[in-house]
Amino acid sequence: MSPAELEILREHIQLTIKETVNGKIDRMDEKLDAHIKVHEAHLIEVKPILDAYQGGKVLGDLVKWIAGLGLAVLAIKGWFIR
């Protein structure tokens, strides 16, 4: 194979890789960027709901702790008052 033919082959391979591989990667990047924009817009709408859920969860955990302590006090009180 002559050097000129080898250079043509290299150029063809580089062009094919650029169109096939890099083109697919570029399209995937564009799709991912579009998805991220939609996701961020949706997250802004859902943020108050997530905050309310988190606040409710904290309140529920507090109620569980208070109930647990109350049961422990009643159990200890019942144990010693017999």
Secondary structure, DSSP 8 states (H G I E B T S, - for coil): --HHHHHHHHHHHHHHHIIIIIHHHHHHHHHHHHHHHHHHHHHHHHHHHHHHHHHHHHHHHHHHHHHHHHHHHHHHHHHHH-
